Amino acid sequence: MERNSEILKQFYPKTVDISLTGKCQLGCPFCWGEDHTVGTIHDAQKWKELLGNFRGLGTSGVVFTGGEPLMSPELIDVLKYAKEDLGLRTTLSTNAILLKGKHQLVLPWVDDLGLPLDGSTPEINGVMRPGKINNFKRVIEGIKLVQSQYPNIDLTVRTVIARPNVNDVANIPQVLINNGVDLTRIRYKLYQVEPIGPRADIVNTDAWKVSEGECREVEKTIRQSHPDVSLTMQVYKETSGRYYQIGPHGNAYGTIIDHDGTPQMVDLGNPIDNFKEAVDMIASRYSLQTTH
């Protein structure tokens, strides 16, 4: 990696998103991740080496996503290494189903925690995030757990806006308050559902897609009813060059919006197999703007 190191250092993601596993208990149609039959492929040492290489270039943050990262047996080891040994800012994005049983093993090494809530009722949330387990209650329990026991963790509640919940999302902040959540201590982030990834043919239908204007109306309503909440809105036209994601196999990809407004994934090689080649592909194929 010494050769061309200065060239490499011109092209690196500030934050990398890694999926240690594709497995998940839920079947969200809008998930960008791998098929949920894909489990853990690489051992902890491979992921540690990869994160060390990115740290050497200047990367300062890592997001553990999925699939469901708490289902990976490698998570605790890699997470602790990223935080303690590499000094990376660590984010855990989890559906909260396993959080109650594992929080003591993982949360001491987490700077940011992202939890999804896509409905003001278990029923609407279950339509958005179908599965045998409805994570509505688990998410609220997880928020309260962090606020009471881990006050130094930055907490973000994330809501994807799509056709099934577009008329309900504005109710979510009040439901959180009613359940004992201190809304002033969370960040609330809204996402326009994006037709991308292995399930894009589902999301890119009238049953799921929503316009930017509809999302902005939801944002406006929440700002009016809860002016003290820290709220951000991400519409998918703003995702070009925003993410650098690495799947369970080590395959890296980014997202762009093409000339007609359609989201596309960009293949960026496999930095576990060939780190230099993968980083070179950022320079030649991906206009990396920022990450998160």
C-alpha positions in Angstrom: 0.0 0.0 0.0 3.1 2.3 0.3 3.2 2.8 -3.5 0.8 5.5 -4.7 -0.2 6.1 -1.1 -0.6 9.8 -1.7 -2.9 9.2 -4.7 -5.0 6.8 -2.6 -5.3 9.4 0.2 -7.1 11.7 -2.2 -9.9 9.3 -2.6 -11.3 7.8 0.6 -14.7 7.7 2.3 -14.9 9.7 5.6 -17.2 6.9 6.8 -17.6 3.3 5.6 -20.8 1.3 6.1 -20.1 -2.4 6.6 -22.5 -5.3 6.7 -20.8 -8.2 8.6 -23.9 -10.3 7.7 -26.9 -10.1 5.5 -29.1 -12.0 7.9 -32.0 -10.2 9.5 -35.2 -11.1 11.3 -37.2 -8.6 9.2 -38.0 -8.4 5.5 -38.1 -4.7 4.8 -38.8 -4.1 1.0 -36.7 -0.9 1.0 -33.6 -2.6 2.5 -30.4 -1.8 0.5 -28.6 -4.8 2.1 -27.8 -8.3 0.7 -30.3 -11.1 0.5 -31.0 -12.2 4.1 -29.9 -15.7 3.3 -26.3 -14.4 3.1 -24.6 -14.9 6.5 -21.2 -14.0 7.9 -18.6 -14.7 5.2 -15.3 -13.2 6.6 -13.9 -13.6 10.1 -13.2 -10.7 12.5 -9.5 -10.5 11.5 -10.3 -9.7 7.9 -12.7 -6.9 8.9 -10.1 -5.5 11.3 -7.5 -5.4 8.6 -9.9 -3.7 6.2 -10.8 -1.0 8.7 -7.2 -0.5 9.6 -6.4 0.1 5.9 -9.2 2.7 5.6 -8.0 4.3 8.9 -4.6 4.6 7.3 -6.1 6.7 4.5 -8.0 9.0 6.8 -11.4 7.4 7.3 -12.7 8.4 10.7 -16.0 6.6 11.1 -17.6 3.2 10.6 -21.3 2.2 10.5 -22.2 -1.4 11.4 -25.3 -2.1 9.4 -26.8 -5.1 7.7 -28.8 -7.2 7.5 -28.9 -7.1 11.3 -25.4 -6.6 12.8 -26.3 -8.0 16.2 -26.9 -11.4 14.4 -23.2 -11.5 13.5 -20.8 -13.4 15.8 -18.0 -11.1 14.7 -19.6 -7.8 15.7 -18.4 -7.5 19.2 -14.7 -8.1 18.3 -14.7 -5.9 15.3 -16.7 -3.1 17.0 -14.4 -3.0 20.0 -11.3 -3.0 17.8 -12.7 -0.1 15.6 -13.4 2.0 18.7 -10.4 1.2 21.0 -7.6 0.3 18.6 -8.4 2.4 15.6 -10.1 5.4 17.3 -12.9 5.3 14.7 -16.3 6.9 15.5 -18.6 3.9 15.7 -22.3 3.8 14.7 -24.5 0.8 15.2 -27.6 0.6 13.0 -29.9 -2.1 14.5 -33.5 -3.1 14.4 -33.3 -3.4 18.2 -34.8 -7.0 18.4 -31.6 -8.3 20.1 -30.5 -5.1 21.8 -32.0 -5.8 25.2 -30.0 -9.0 25.6 -26.8 -7.7 24.1 -26.5 -4.1 25.1 -23.9 -4.6 27.8 -21.7 -6.4 25.2 -21.9 -3.8 22.4 -23.1 -0.4 23.6 -19.9 0.5 25.6 -18.1 0.6 22.2 -20.8 2.6 20.3 -20.7 6.4 19.8 -23.9 6.6 17.7 -27.0 4.3 17.7 -29.5 4.3 15.0 -32.9 2.7 15.6 -35.8 2.4 13.0 -39.4 3.3 13.7 -41.7 3.5 10.7 -45.1 3.7 12.2 -46.9 5.2 15.2 -48.6 1.8 15.8 -47.3 -1.8 15.8 -49.6 -2.5 12.8 -48.2 0.2 10.5 -44.7 -0.5 11.6 -45.3 -4.1 10.8 -46.3 -3.3 7.3 -43.1 -1.3 6.8 -40.9 -3.9 8.5 -42.6 -7.3 8.1 -41.4 -10.3 10.0 -42.3 -12.8 12.7 -41.2 -10.3 15.3 -42.6 -6.8 15.3 -39.8 -4.5 16.5 -42.1 -1.5 17.4 -41.9 -2.2 21.2 -38.3 -3.2 21.0 -37.3 0.1 19.4 -39.1 2.2 22.1 -37.5 0.0 24.8 -34.1 0.5 23.2 -34.5 4.3 23.1 -35.4 4.4 26.8 -32.6 2.0 27.6 -30.0 4.3 26.0 -31.4 7.4 27.5 -31.3 6.0 31.0 -28.1 3.9 30.9 -25.9 5.3 28.1 -26.4 9.0 28.1 -23.2 9.6 26.1 -24.4 7.8 23.1 -25.8 9.9 20.3 -29.2 8.5 19.4 -31.0 8.7 16.1 -34.5 7.5 15.3 -34.9 6.8 11.6 -38.1 6.7 9.7 -38.4 5.7 6.0 -41.4 7.4 4.4 -43.3 5.3 1.9 -46.8 4.9 0.7 -48.0 2.6 3.5 -47.0 5.1 6.3 -46.9 8.6 4.6 -50.0 9.7 6.4 -48.9 8.3 9.7 -45.2 9.4 10.1 -46.1 12.8 11.6 -47.7 10.9 14.6 -44.5 9.2 15.6 -42.9 11.9 17.7 -46.0 12.2 19.9 -46.1 8.5 20.3 -42.5 8.5 21.5 -43.3 11.2 24.0 -46.4 9.2 25.2 -44.1 6.2 25.8 -41.7 8.1 28.0 -39.0 9.1 25.4 -37.3 12.5 25.9 -37.6 13.8 22.4 -35.1 16.6 23.0 -32.3 14.0 23.4 -32.7 12.3 20.1 -32.1 13.1 16.5 -35.0 12.3 14.2 -34.1 11.5 10.6 -36.6 11.0 7.8 -35.8 9.2 4.5 -37.7 9.2 1.3 -38.0 5.5 0.3 -35.4 4.9 -2.4 -36.0 2.4 -5.3 -32.5 0.8 -5.1 -30.9 -2.5 -4.1 -32.0 -6.1 -4.5 -35.7 -5.3 -3.7 -36.0 -2.2 -5.9 -38.7 -3.8 -8.1 -41.0 -3.9 -5.1 -40.4 -0.4 -3.8 -40.6 1.2 -7.3 -44.3 0.7 -7.4 -47.4 2.8 -6.7 -47.9 0.7 -3.5 -44.6 2.0 -2.0 -43.1 5.1 -3.7 -43.8 8.6 -2.5 -42.8 12.0 -4.0 -40.3 14.5 -2.6 -43.2 16.9 -2.1 -45.1 14.4 0.0 -42.0 13.9 2.2 -41.5 17.6 2.6 -45.1 18.0 3.8 -44.5 15.4 6.5 -41.3 17.2 7.5 -43.2 20.5 7.7 -45.9 19.0 9.8 -43.4 17.6 12.3 -41.5 20.9 12.5 -44.7 22.7 13.3 -46.0 20.3 15.9 -42.6 19.6 17.5 -40.3 22.6 16.9 -37.8 21.4 19.5 -37.0 18.1 17.8 -33.7 17.8 15.9 -35.1 16.9 12.5 -33.4 16.2 9.2 -34.9 15.0 5.9 -33.1 13.0 3.2 -34.7 12.7 -0.2 -33.0 10.3 -2.5 -31.9 12.8 -5.1 -29.4 13.8 -2.4 -27.7 10.4 -2.1 -25.3 10.6 -5.0 -21.8 10.0 -3.7 -23.1 9.9 -0.1 -22.5 6.3 0.9 -19.7 3.8 0.6 -21.0 0.4 1.6 -19.3 -2.9 1.9 -21.3 -6.1 1.9 -20.7 -9.4 3.7 -18.6 -10.8 0.8 -16.4 -7.6 0.9 -18.1 -6.2 -2.2 -18.1 -2.4 -2.1 -20.7 -0.2 -3.8 -21.9 3.4 -3.9 -25.1 5.1 -5.1 -25.6 7.7 -7.7 -28.7 9.4 -9.3 -28.5 9.2 -13.0 -29.5 12.0 -15.5 -33.2 10.9 -15.4 -33.4 10.8 -11.6 -33.1 7.1 -11.2 -31.0 5.7 -8.4 -28.2 3.3 -9.4 -25.7 1.3 -7.5 -22.0 1.6 -8.6 -19.7 -1.5 -8.2 -16.6 -0.4 -6.4 -14.7 -3.7 -6.2 -13.7 -5.7 -3.2 -11.5 -3.9 -0.7 -11.0 -7.1 1.3 -9.6 -8.9 -1.6 -7.7 -6.0 -3.2 -7.7 -2.8 -1.2 -5.7 -0.6 -3.6 -7.8 -1.6 -6.7 -11.0 -0.9 -4.8 -9.9 2.5 -3.6 -8.7 3.3 -7.1 -12.2 2.5 -8.4 -13.6 5.3 -6.2 -11.3 7.8 -8.1 -12.4 6.5 -11.5 -16.0 5.5 -11.0 -17.6 7.3 -8.1 -17.8 11.0 -7.3 -17.6 10.7 -3.6 -19.2 13.8 -2.1 -19.5 13.1 1.6 -20.6 10.3 3.8 -23.5 10.7 6.3 
